[in-house]
Each structure stands twice: as C-alpha cells, then as structure tokens.
C-alpha cells in the first residue's frame, strides 16, 4: 500500500499466523477497518504466513519455548513479509512480541484491550484452591508454571503446549488435571464457556501485554498509518507503554518468568510486577503509581526496583 484507500482491486493485505486465534484477531482487525472506513470485505485480504515456530512446535512438541528459539520464532517470517512488501500490516498478540523491533517497522496501533486475566480450565476442579495435592497442572508458560509452583508447591507441573484446541484435547485425554489459557483468547474465539472462570490478578498476575492486539506496519507507509489511526486505543497504548518498558528494562524474554499489569485509575497509572524463579522457589513483587504521562518511565523504575531487590545475578536462575 502506498497512497490509495483499499479496494477490491487493490486490497490491503493483512498478515497473520494461521492458528484459529491468530485468524480471529486478523478478522477483528479487518472488521474494525471496514467499519471505520465504510469499506467492503473484498477490500482486504488476509494472508496466512507459516512461521519457523509453527514447524518447530510440531517437531518438538514437548520442549519449552525457550529451547526452540524464543518469541521471535512466531514473528520473523511475518515481519520479513512486511518489510518486503508482501503484506501491508501484521496483526500480533502483544504478549508474544519481543520488545525489540526490526528497523523499518512501526508498532503504534493497538486495539482496545480484552480481558487481561488467565482462565482456569479443568473438568476436575473449580479453581486453583480446589486442586488436591499431587494434581497435575499442564502449561507451556514459564510464568504460569513458576507462579503455580510458588503458590502451590504440592502440585505437579508438566509441559503442555499447542493452540487452544490442542490444549483442550490434551486436557480431555488426561495429560493434566487443569491448564490455563488467556481469557482474551477464549473470548475472541467465542469459547469463554470452556473455562471454569477467570483467575483474579491478585492470585495470578498476568503476562505483560496479555489481552492486547498490536498492528504493525512499515514505518514509512503513511497512508496505512492514516487508515489505522481510527482503530488505535489510547488507554491500551498507555498501559502497554508501562508494561513493555518494564519488560525491556528487565531484559525480559521467554526464558524469564515475568508478570506485569498496568491499570488506569483516573489520571494515575498503577503498575504491578512480579519476577520468579522457574521452579517457583522464589518470587519478587512490587508496585508503583504515577501520572499516566509517565508510563514508560514508571515501567523502567519498577523494573529497576525489582532488579535492585534481587541483587547481582538475579536472573542467573533462568536455566
């Protein structure tokens, strides 16, 4: 895209992974663009892009994400297609996005944030408190695994990876007694009913940027930037500025159990953060409040507080 409004003859190409949730997010983006500009569905083309992460997950289904190459495995091919002009925008789950961005790309449009909470999914218990000692928790999330082991060291945790449908199938096969999914993903798939209910952030602080969708474009594509402008949600941007700044200062990655959540309270932003050992044996938590205009600065400040409390080598526990 360069200048004209999208049309059936020159559709705006929306890049996404091919999972049901990724496609639901791409469809939401398309529908919002259609509504904002009065355009027909034919003015948009959803382009499914297979990523390295998709292949590696099929080959090594039981290995943790950190051993397969990290978050970038699910964005490299999509961002390459964006830089090369094969697509015009890319739709991402923000909790899966690395904090560093490729040169030439801009990520400055966020859709209104969905439910940030984790969902407890089980046919054997109504919630975390109902799990009997020795029960098995299935999760591929290093954060969720560490949080559960820290709060309930009497439980067992196993690797449990795949899209929403795959994880539900594994649960039905008895691989685990319960698992956790993002409420946002279940809501977007129309599957909120599969959860026993959401987990309060007081009990399990969510992942940084959970529930948020980001739309990436080429930095010099000003026509597309103008098309995306009506979709941008300011409050979501403020919250993510704090959370992603916090994550960046921690040098956070898929190898580090990190949780963080920013909440807007009138003109104030409340940011909570938590870092844990992967085995759950130790957790550090803190919080900070500041004017919403200081979102990025407060995120970095909270991270520095946690790093100072943890002392030198605080993340030597990654392995």
N, C-alpha and C positions, 0 to 999 in steps of 0.2 A: 504494500500500500504506500502511496506517496501523497496524493492530493485529493482524489475524489471520494465522495461518500460511497460505501459499499453498495453493490448492486448484484443481481443475478449474473450479469456478465463479468463483473469483477468482484467476486465475493471476498470478504475479509476472512482470512484463514486462521482458525483458532487451533493452536497446537496443544495436545494433551496426551497423557498416557492412556492406555486402553482399558484400565480397570473400570468396573461399574461406577465406583465412587468418583474417579477422575472424570469420567464421561458425564456424570451428573453435575459436576462442578462446571464443566465446559458448557453444558446445556444451560445452566443457570446464567452463566456469563452471556451467552448468546441471547437468551430471552430478555435479559436486562438491557442489552444493546438494542434489540428490536423495539422494546417498549420506549426506551429513551429517545430513539430517533425515528420511530414510526416506519421501521424497515421490515420487509418480509423475511421469512426464514431463509429463503433462497439467496439472500444477500450475504449469507455466512456459510462457511464450510468448516466442519470440524475434522481436523486431521489427527488421526491416531498415530503416535510415534512410539515405537518399541525401544526401550532403553536397556542399557547394559545390566541394570539392576534386575529387570524382569527376567533376563536369561540366567543370571547368577542365582537368583532365588529359586528357580526351577531346578538348577543343577545341585545346589547345596541348600536344600530346604530346611535343614536343621541347624545351620550355622548362624550365629548372631550377625546383625547388620555390620557391626564394626569390623568383622573379619572379612567381609566381602567388598569393602571399599568405601563405606560411609554414605551419607546422604546424597552426595553428588552423583551417585550411580543412577539416580532417578531424574536427573535434570540435564546432564551433559548433552545428550543427543537432542533434546528439545531446545536447549539454548543454542546449540550449533545450528539447528534448522532455522532458528530465529535470526541469528547473525547472517546466515547465508541467504535469507530471503525466502526460504521455503514456506514459512508461516509468518503471519503478521503480529500475532500476540501469543503468549503462552500462559496457560492457567495452572496455578500451583497451589497445593496445600502449603500454607506458610510454615507450619511446624516442620515440614520436610525440607525447607530451603536452607542451604548454607548461608551464613551471614556475609560471606564474601561473594561479590557478583562479578561476572565476566565483564571486561571492558567493552563498552559499546552498547550495553543493555541498561535499561531503566526499569525499576520496580517501584512504581509510585501510584498504583491504583489498587485499592483494597475494597472488596465488597463488604457489606455490613456483616459483622462477626456473628457466627452462630453460637450455640450453647458451648461453653468452654469446658464443660465437665467431662470426666470419664464416665463410662457406662459400665455397670456391673452386670455381667451376663452369666447366668447359671440356671440349671434346672434342678439344682440340689440345695441351694441356699438363697435366701432373700437379700443378703448383703454381706459385707465383709465380716461383721460381727457374728454372723450365723455360721461361718465356716468352722468346722470341727478341726482340732489339731490333726496334722498329718494330711489334710486335704491338699490337692494339687492345683496350683494356680498356673495357667498357661498364658505366657506373654512373651512377645519379642522385644518389648520396650524395656531398655535398660533402666529407665526411670521408674516405670511401674514395678518392675521386679525388685529394685532396691527399696522402694517405698513399702512394698508388701513385706519384704524380709525384715525391714527395720521395725515395722509396727506389729507384725505377726511372725516372729522367727520360728513359731511352731508349725508353719506351713511349708510345703514343698513348692518349688518353682521350676517349671520346665519351659524350654524354648517352644514358641507357638506362633508361627509366622504365616502370612498369607493375607489375601484380601478379606473383606468382611465375610463373604460367603464361604471361603475356605476355612476360616477360623470357626465359624458356626458349625460347619460339617465336622471338624476335628472334635469340637466340644460334644457333639452328638455321638461320636464314636468312642467317647470316654477317655480321650487322651489327657484331659484335665477335668477338674470339677467346676472350674469357673474361669472366666477370662475377662479382660477389659477391652472395650472399644471406645472410640470417641463418640459422645452423644451427637456431635455435629454431623459426623458421617452417617450415623443411623438416621438422623432427621432428614438429611438430604436424599437418602435412599428410600425414605418412607418406611423405615424399619425400626422405628423407636420402640415398637411393641416387643422386640426380642430382648430388651434389657429389663432386668428386674427394677432398675431405676438408676438415676444419676448418682454419682458419688460426690458428696459435698467437698469443695476445695479445702475445707478445714481438715478433712480426713485424708484427702489425696490431692495435693496441689498439681494442677495440670502441666502439660508441656508448654514451653514458650510458644506463643502464637497459635495454640490449638484453637480450632474452630474458625480460623481466618483463611480466606482465599485471596491470593495476590495475582495480579495480571501484569505480566512482563512484556515489554516492547523494546524495539530498537531506540536508542537514545536520541537519534536524530530524526525519528519519524514523528514529526509534529502533528501531522493530520490524524494519525492514530491516537496520539495523546489527547487531541481535542475530542475524538469520539469517546474515549474512555472517561473523560473528565466528569460527566454526569453520574457515572457509576461509583465514583470514589466516595468512601465513607470516612469523614474526618475523625470521628471518635475512635474508630478502629485503627486509623493511622497513628493517633496519639498513643494508644495503648501499645501498639506494636513497636513504636519508636523506643519506648521504655524497655519493653521485654527483649527486643533484639539487641539493643545497646548493652543491656545486662549480659546477654548471652555472648556477645562479641568480646566484652571485657574479660569474661571468664575463659575465653578461647574455647567456648563450648562446642562439642561435637557429639556424634552418636556414641562416642566412647565414654562419655561422662554423664552420669545420672544427674540431670539438672531439671528443676521445675521452676516455673515463674508465672505470675499472673498480675496484670495491672488492671485496676478498676477505677473508673472516673467517678468522683464524688463531688458534684457541682464544679467548682473551679480547681479542685485538688485531684491529684492522681495518687492512688495507693498501690504500691508495688510490693509484692511478697516474693521471696526467693528461697530456694532450698537446693543444696547440693548434698550428695550422698555417696558413700562407698558402694560399689556394685553389689557387695554381699550384704548390704543393709546394716552393717555393724556400727556405722557412724553416720550422723546427719547433722548438717549445719543449716540453720534457718534464720532469716532476718526479714525486716520490712522497712519501708521508707515512705513518707508522704512529702509531696512537693507540688508547687503550682504546675498545671498541665503544660505550660510553656517550657518547663524544664525537663520534659520527658526523657530525652536522650541522656542528659547529664545525670539524672537521678538513677537511671538504669546502670550506668557505669559506676556510680557511687555505691550502690547496693552491692554490686559485684566486688568492688574493692574491699568493702567491709567483710564480706564472706571470705575472701582470699586472705585478709589480714588475720581473721579469726582462725583460719585453717593453718596458717603458718607456712614456712617454706616446704615445698614438695607436697602441697595439699592435694594435687591431682596425680601424685605418684601411685595412687591406688587404682588407676584406670585399668590396669591389666586384669 
